[in-house]
Amino acid sequence: MRQPEFEAMEREELGLLQLERLQSTLTRAYRQVKFYRQQFDREGLRLEAIRSLSDLARLPFITRDVLSENYPYGLFAVPLRDIVRIQSSPGTTGQPLVVGYTSQDVKLWLELLARFYTAAGITREDIVQIILPPGLANWRRDLQAGAEYLGASVIPAGSLNFAKQLMVLRDYKTSVLVTTPSLARHLLKVMGRMELTPADLSLRSALLVAAPLDPEVRREIEAGFQIRVATAYGITEVMGPGLAFSCGQGAGLHLSEDHFYPEIIDPVTGAVLPHGSPGELVITTLSTVAFPLVRFKSGDLTSLSPDPCPCGRTLVRLGEITGRTDPIFSVGGIKVHPDQIEELLKEVMGGYLPHYHRRIVTEEGLEVLEIDLSVAEIFFSDEIKALEGLCRQARRHLQENLGIEARITLRELGE
């Protein structure tokens, strides 16, 4: 579902559309959201002073902590009676992050997801199989809905083991696989054990989401399945997957600028940087009704290129994600903050947080969080069975609350 009237719009015309939508968003945010009204008034900013896109730099940033502090509905710009979907995800504090959608927002997101699928060459003739971890439940639902909106046949994400997933992939003649880079690599390992070859499958492409794709991993997956790989970038707080998408030219991800205004800032000073400069990505929503975000700091380090793409799209392109400005890290595509790990460990340990060390290891393509807990020798000798039970409980706690796989090991102090 390509939209050339927007995706290939002249840059000057696109700028005028962005400014019109930005002014509408700021007006709605100021009038309907107490937080924004207080924020703008504190800065002494009047809405009529925002006369160009560059004036946006005069407004303050918003962070994930602000979203948690306004839990649950403090940032909604419409009455609850107009909200048709409420979704939440774990925040970096004790409060989850809550996002609301009106029916107009849902329709917009379906169109953007269909745009993303179309750019990857997916059509209504395809059979799309989604294999994503439970920790990406919101992305599971969105990616399924987007493919259905496009008209493709969809095999939703389920709880089958990987061997059964591959059996479905083969027998149902799946043509498009939607998964994460780590799960795709693991599926290749399981294929080898099952003695399946690419010739046994009908697969022609894969859409890899939720985590950056290393070029070497891309080559491994494309060669192993003998397919083409497409990628996408998304932020759960900014409507989810498909915010930016690849087009097959391999020159970055096109960001849907007609609905989201991107900036690259110096993560230390907050100054807006010119195109091509590396920095932190900041997003302002231009079309969402229920949950407007003004200068939301993504935490992702990247760059922007406005140069035209050979595919004909003029949308700015997002460069490689090179890191983060905060401690958030990814386990199999699921973003985790260290504070979340510590809080969950303390809950299991009765309020006590032992010394610990964490690292991410890869086993047959799957990413696993390994945690070493340091305990006193007296505990190690006298109460080891009880502590081992706590380790099992902590592993379940991390799986249930964050959706990540973890392995927890006891270590004596000083080991």
TAFENRA-V499436 format. One record per residue. N is the residue number from 1. PHI is phi in whole degrees, 0 to 359 (* if undefined). PSI is psi in whole degrees, 0 to 359 (none if undefined). OMEGA is omega in degrees with one decimal (999 if undefined). Layout:
N;PHI;PSI;OMEGA + N;PHI;PSI;OMEGA
This chain:
1;*;70;-178.6 + 2;284;143;180.0 + 3;238;78;-175.3 + 4;299;334;180.0 + 5;295;340;175.9 + 6;248;317;-175.5 + 7;290;334;-179.2 + 8;243;25;-178.3 + 9;292;145;174.6 + 10;301;142;-174.4 + 11;302;320;-179.9 + 12;294;318;178.5 + 13;294;321;178.3 + 14;298;319;178.8 + 15;300;321;178.4 + 16;294;320;177.9 + 17;296;317;179.6 + 18;298;317;-179.2 + 19;296;317;178.8 + 20;300;314;-178.7 + 21;288;326;177.6 + 22;297;314;-179.1 + 23;297;323;176.8 + 24;294;318;179.7 + 25;296;315;-179.1 + 26;295;322;178.1 + 27;297;314;179.9 + 28;295;317;-179.9 + 29;298;317;-177.9 + 30;293;318;-175.6 + 31;283;328;-169.4 + 32;252;344;-174.8 + 33;240;115;-176.7 + 34;302;320;-178.5 + 35;302;312;-178.8 + 36;293;321;180.0 + 37;299;315;178.5 + 38;294;322;-178.8 + 39;294;313;-179.7 + 40;294;318;179.6 + 41;296;322;179.4 + 42;298;324;179.3 + 43;276;355;-178.5 + 44;69;32;-177.2 + 45;259;132;175.5 + 46;254;142;-175.6 + 47;301;324;-177.8 + 48;292;350;178.2 + 49;281;345;178.9 + 50;273;89;-175.6 + 51;253;351;179.0 + 52;215;164;179.7 + 53;296;328;179.9 + 54;293;336;178.2 + 55;293;342;179.2 + 56;302;330;-178.8 + 57;298;345;179.2 + 58;282;345;-177.4 + 59;272;149;179.3 + 60;286;166;179.8 + 61;273;165;172.1 + 62;234;142;-176.2 + 63;238;174;177.3 + 64;297;328;177.8 + 65;298;323;178.0 + 66;296;320;178.9 + 67;297;319;178.8 + 68;292;321;-178.7 + 69;294;336;179.8 + 70;260;22;177.1 + 71;299;140;-6.9 + 72;266;327;-168.8 + 73;244;14;-172.0 + 74;296;339;-178.3 + 75;254;6;177.9 + 76;288;138;-177.4 + 77;256;7;177.9 + 78;224;158;175.8 + 79;297;154;-179.5 + 80;300;333;-179.7 + 81;295;340;179.0 + 82;267;356;-179.7 + 83;274;127;179.3 + 84;252;347;177.9 + 85;214;132;174.4 + 86;237;123;178.1 + 87;230;150;-178.3 + 88;227;159;175.6 + 89;216;156;-178.7 + 90;300;132;176.5 + 91;269;183;178.6 + 92;270;358;175.2 + 93;242;195;179.2 + 94;288;347;-177.9 + 95;260;138;174.5 + 96;286;167;175.0 + 97;266;130;-175.7 + 98;242;130;179.4 + 99;236;137;178.8 + 100;245;153;-179.9 + 101;228;137;166.2 + 102;272;172;177.0 + 103;299;326;177.1 + 104;294;321;177.7 + 105;296;317;-179.6 + 106;298;316;-179.9 + 107;296;318;178.0 + 108;300;314;-176.7 + 109;293;325;175.9 + 110;298;320;178.8 + 111;294;321;179.6 + 112;290;323;176.6 + 113;294;320;176.9 + 114;295;324;175.9 + 115;299;317;179.7 + 116;297;314;178.6 + 117;297;317;-178.2 + 118;298;319;178.7 + 119;298;333;178.9 + 120;274;2;177.8 + 121;86;14;-179.3 + 122;275;139;-179.6 + 123;231;178;178.5 + 124;291;350;177.8 + 125;277;350;-174.2 + 126;276;156;169.5 + 127;250;116;-173.9 + 128;255;125;177.1 + 129;248;127;-176.9 + 130;255;121;176.6 + 131;234;97;-178.9 + 132;226;150;-178.8 + 133;290;156;179.2 + 134;303;333;179.1 + 135;294;348;175.8 + 136;250;43;-175.0 + 137;302;318;-180.0 + 138;296;321;178.9 + 139;291;324;175.0 + 140;306;308;-176.5 + 141;296;314;-177.1 + 142;296;315;-177.5 + 143;292;327;174.2 + 144;294;313;-178.1 + 145;297;322;-179.4 + 146;295;318;179.0 + 147;292;322;177.8 + 148;293;321;178.5 + 149;298;324;177.3 + 150;292;333;-179.8 + 151;107;5;179.0 + 152;283;160;172.5 + 153;277;138;-173.4 + 154;234;133;169.3 + 155;256;106;-173.0 + 156;293;162;174.6 + 157;296;139;-179.5 + 158;222;197;-176.9 + 159;252;17;179.3 + 160;293;150;174.3 + 161;288;173;-171.4 + 162;291;326;177.7 + 163;296;318;178.2 + 164;292;323;177.2 + 165;299;319;178.8 + 166;291;327;176.1 + 167;296;317;176.3 + 168;296;316;179.4 + 169;305;319;-179.4 + 170;283;308;-170.8 + 171;286;327;-179.2 + 172;273;359;178.8 + 173;59;46;176.2 + 174;302;133;179.0 + 175;255;338;-179.0 + 176;227;127;177.4 + 177;253;127;175.7 + 178;249;116;-175.7 + 179;200;188;176.3 + 180;262;161;177.1 + 181;304;318;-177.5 + 182;292;321;178.3 + 183;292;325;177.2 + 184;298;317;178.7 + 185;296;320;179.3 + 186;293;321;177.8 + 187;300;325;176.5 + 188;297;320;178.6 + 189;296;316;179.9 + 190;293;323;175.3 + 191;304;317;179.9 + 192;298;318;179.3 + 193;293;328;179.6 + 194;275;358;-178.4 + 195;58;36;173.2 + 196;270;145;176.5 + 197;241;162;176.7 + 198;305;330;179.7 + 199;293;339;178.6 + 200;281;348;-175.7 + 201;251;163;174.9 + 202;256;12;-174.7 + 203;292;134;177.2 + 204;237;342;178.1 + 205;203;162;175.8 + 206;224;142;174.5 + 207;251;114;-176.2 + 208;256;124;-171.7 + 209;231;172;168.5 + 210;79;349;179.2 + 211;208;150;176.4 + 212;301;149;-177.6 + 213;250;111;176.8 + 214;293;137;-178.5 + 215;306;322;179.6 + 216;293;321;177.7 + 217;293;320;176.8 + 218;303;312;-178.9 + 219;297;321;178.8 + 220;298;315;-177.9 + 221;290;316;179.9 + 222;296;320;-179.9 + 223;287;321;-177.4 + 224;293;318;179.1 + 225;267;345;-174.4 + 226;58;57;-176.5 + 227;221;176;170.1 + 228;261;144;-179.2 + 229;248;134;172.1 + 230;244;157;-178.2 + 231;227;167;178.3 + 232;210;161;178.1 + 233;234;138;178.7 + 234;209;160;176.4 + 235;231;123;-176.4 + 236;305;321;-177.9 + 237;287;341;179.8 + 238;249;57;173.3 + 239;76;348;173.0 + 240;105;212;-173.6 + 241;291;156;174.8 + 242;89;10;176.0 + 243;300;320;173.9 + 244;223;152;-171.0 + 245;211;153;178.4 + 246;276;160;-177.5 + 247;237;1;-179.5 + 248;100;348;179.7 + 249;274;346;177.8 + 250;69;30;-176.4 + 251;238;40;179.7 + 252;102;173;-176.9 + 253;255;129;178.2 + 254;286;125;179.0 + 255;264;133;-176.6 + 256;288;78;-175.3 + 257;293;341;179.2 + 258;290;344;-179.9 + 259;238;346;-178.9 + 260;220;127;-179.7 + 261;263;120;-177.6 + 262;262;147;170.8 + 263;226;151;169.9 + 264;246;124;-177.0 + 265;240;158;169.8 + 266;289;118;-175.3 + 267;296;344;-179.8 + 268;268;311;-175.2 + 269;267;338;-176.4 + 270;82;2;-179.6 + 271;289;141;177.9 + 272;287;132;-177.8 + 273;257;152;179.5 + 274;289;162;177.6 + 275;305;140;180.0 + 276;95;340;-179.3 + 277;277;139;176.8 + 278;283;144;179.4 + 279;179;195;-178.5 + 280;270;135;178.3 + 281;281;129;176.4 + 282;240;134;-176.1 + 283;239;136;170.3 + 284;241;127;178.3 + 285;286;143;-178.9 + 286;247;340;-172.5 + 287;234;342;-177.2 + 288;292;141;-173.7 + 289;265;309;-171.0 + 290;286;326;-168.6 + 291;225;71;179.3 + 292;290;136;175.8 + 293;240;126;-178.0 + 294;249;112;179.1 + 295;57;58;178.9 + 296;279;123;-179.7 + 297;279;114;-175.8 + 298;284;333;-174.6 + 299;87;349;-178.7 + 300;273;135;176.8 + 301;266;124;-176.9 + 302;199;197;176.9 + 303;212;170;-179.9 + 304;234;142;175.9 + 305;232;124;179.7 + 306;269;1;-176.6 + 307;296;141;179.0 + 308;302;146;180.0 + 309;261;147;177.0 + 310;303;340;179.6 + 311;286;348;179.8 + 312;101;347;178.6 + 313;284;141;179.0 + 314;255;359;178.2 + 315;299;141;179.7 + 316;301;147;-178.0 + 317;253;136;179.5 + 318;273;131;178.5 + 319;279;188;179.4 + 320;297;140;173.7 + 321;281;113;-172.4 + 322;261;353;-179.4 + 323;162;194;-178.8 + 324;227;160;178.7 + 325;266;354;-177.7 + 326;232;178;-177.3 + 327;283;358;-177.8 + 328;301;136;177.5 + 329;227;168;-175.1 + 330;245;137;173.0 + 331;238;103;-179.4 + 332;62;30;179.3 + 333;93;354;179.3 + 334;261;121;-177.5 + 335;281;135;-176.0 + 336;225;139;174.1 + 337;258;139;178.8 + 338;307;326;179.2 + 339;299;326;178.3 + 340;294;318;178.5 + 341;299;313;-177.2 + 342;296;317;-179.6 + 343;297;319;-179.0 + 344;291;322;176.5 + 345;295;320;179.7 + 346;296;322;178.8 + 347;299;319;-179.1 + 348;287;324;-175.8 + 349;272;17;176.3 + 350;69;33;178.1 + 351;93;353;-179.8 + 352;260;130;177.5 + 353;251;107;177.9 + 354;286;165;172.8 + 355;298;140;179.7 + 356;212;160;175.8 + 357;228;136;-179.4 + 358;236;154;175.8 + 359;201;157;177.4 + 360;254;127;177.9 + 361;242;156;179.1 + 362;246;124;179.0 + 363;235;112;-177.2 + 364;53;40;178.3 + 365;91;335;-177.9 + 366;279;138;176.4 + 367;268;130;-179.0 + 368;233;137;176.3 + 369;271;117;175.9 + 370;261;131;179.4 + 371;234;123;173.1 + 372;261;122;177.7 + 373;260;125;177.6 + 374;269;126;-178.6 + 375;232;155;-180.0 + 376;294;153;-176.8 + 377;301;323;-179.2 + 378;298;321;177.2 + 379;291;321;-175.6 + 380;296;325;-175.7 + 381;272;319;-171.1 + 382;266;333;-172.6 + 383;230;35;-175.1 + 384;296;322;-179.8 + 385;296;318;178.9 + 386;295;320;-179.8 + 387;292;322;177.2 + 388;297;324;175.4 + 389;296;321;177.1 + 390;295;324;177.5 + 391;298;316;177.9 + 392;297;320;179.0 + 393;295;319;178.8 + 394;296;320;178.3 + 395;300;314;178.1 + 396;297;321;-178.0 + 397;297;317;178.9 + 398;293;321;178.9 + 399;293;317;-176.5 + 400;289;323;-174.6 + 401;269;327;-176.4 + 402;244;344;179.6 + 403;76;21;-178.2 + 404;251;153;174.3 + 405;274;132;-178.7 + 406;223;150;173.6 + 407;234;124;-175.2 + 408;243;127;-175.6 + 409;236;139;176.9 + 410;276;136;175.6 + 411;229;142;174.8 + 412;288;150;178.5 + 413;304;133;179.2 + 414;89;353;-179.9 + 415;285;none;999
